[in-house]
């Protein structure tokens, strides 16, 4: 009765085990001492890797990510709630549009 579930579980567990074993074999013993990039020595300081312009792009990405977190449950209940749900979504998208205009004005969308 549960043969398919057991086969999928065994396949998933064995795939994870194979990937883990291949990783341990390729990474070598340096992984135990230096976890950064599989044991390679870092070439630069961890706090100096990213330019500050990427933080605005990250905030813009998070705004759209939160939008999708809100839209999925909304799409499930919009038919039940009716016009109030549609109005609420338009208000939310308006607030998101204000955030995009702000990011555009600040230069977060320029990749120069």
C-alpha positions as CSV (number, residue, x, y, z in Angstrom):
1,X,0.0,0.0,0.0
2,X,2.8,2.4,0.9
3,X,5.3,1.0,-1.6
4,X,5.6,4.2,-3.6
5,X,6.1,6.3,-0.6
6,X,8.8,4.0,0.7
7,X,10.6,3.9,-2.7
8,X,10.6,7.7,-2.9
9,X,11.8,8.0,0.7
10,X,14.6,5.6,0.0
11,X,15.5,7.4,-3.2
12,X,15.6,10.8,-1.4
13,X,17.7,9.5,1.5
14,X,20.2,7.7,-0.8
15,X,20.5,10.8,-3.1
16,X,21.3,13.0,-0.1
17,X,23.8,10.4,1.2
18,X,25.5,10.2,-2.2
19,X,25.8,14.0,-2.6
20,X,27.1,14.3,1.0
21,X,29.7,11.6,0.5
22,X,30.8,13.1,-2.9
23,X,31.1,16.5,-1.1
24,X,33.2,15.1,1.7
25,X,35.5,13.2,-0.8
26,X,36.0,16.3,-3.0
27,X,36.4,18.9,-0.2
28,X,39.1,17.0,1.7
29,X,40.3,17.4,5.2
30,X,40.6,21.2,5.0
31,X,36.9,21.5,5.4
32,X,37.2,20.5,9.0
33,X,39.4,23.6,9.7
34,X,38.2,26.3,7.3
35,X,34.5,26.1,6.3
36,X,34.8,29.1,4.0
37,X,34.4,27.9,0.4
38,X,35.1,24.2,1.1
39,X,38.4,24.9,2.9
40,X,40.0,27.5,0.6
41,X,41.7,30.4,2.2
42,X,39.6,33.6,1.9
43,X,41.0,36.2,-0.5
44,X,39.3,39.2,1.1
45,X,37.7,40.3,4.3
46,X,34.2,39.1,4.8
47,X,32.8,42.6,5.5
48,X,34.3,44.2,2.4
49,X,32.9,41.9,-0.3
50,X,29.8,43.9,-1.4
51,X,29.4,47.4,-2.5
52,X,26.7,49.4,-0.7
53,X,24.6,49.7,-3.9
54,X,23.6,46.1,-3.5
55,X,21.8,46.7,-0.3
56,X,19.2,48.8,-2.1
57,X,18.8,46.1,-4.7
58,X,18.4,43.6,-1.8
59,X,15.6,45.7,-0.2
60,X,13.8,45.9,-3.6
61,X,14.1,42.1,-3.9
62,X,12.7,41.6,-0.4
63,X,9.8,43.9,-1.2
64,X,8.8,41.8,-4.2
65,X,9.4,38.6,-2.2
66,X,7.0,39.8,0.5
67,X,4.5,40.7,-2.2
68,X,4.5,37.1,-3.4
69,X,4.1,35.8,0.2
70,X,1.0,38.0,0.4
71,X,-0.4,37.1,-3.1
72,X,-0.5,33.3,-2.8
73,X,-2.9,33.1,0.2
74,X,-4.8,36.1,-1.3
75,X,-5.4,34.2,-4.5
76,X,-7.0,31.3,-2.6
77,X,-9.5,33.5,-0.7
78,X,-10.3,36.3,-3.1
79,X,-13.4,34.6,-4.5
80,X,-14.8,34.2,-1.0
81,X,-14.0,37.7,0.2
82,X,-15.1,39.6,-2.9
83,X,-14.4,43.3,-3.6
84,X,-12.9,44.0,-0.2
85,X,-10.0,41.6,-1.0
86,X,-9.5,43.2,-4.4
87,X,-9.4,46.6,-2.8
88,X,-6.9,45.4,-0.2
89,X,-4.6,44.0,-2.9
90,X,-4.7,47.3,-4.9
91,X,-3.7,49.2,-1.7
92,X,-0.9,46.8,-1.1
93,X,0.3,47.0,-4.7
94,X,0.1,50.8,-4.4
95,X,2.4,50.7,-1.4
96,X,4.7,48.5,-3.3
97,X,4.7,50.9,-6.2
98,X,5.7,53.7,-3.8
99,X,8.6,51.6,-2.7
100,X,9.7,50.9,-6.3
101,X,9.5,54.6,-7.2
102,X,11.6,55.4,-4.1
103,X,14.2,52.8,-5.1
104,X,14.3,54.1,-8.6
105,X,14.8,57.7,-7.4
106,X,17.6,56.5,-5.1
107,X,19.3,54.7,-8.0
108,X,18.8,51.1,-6.9
109,X,17.9,50.1,-10.4
110,X,21.1,51.5,-12.0
111,X,23.7,48.8,-12.5
112,X,26.6,51.1,-13.3
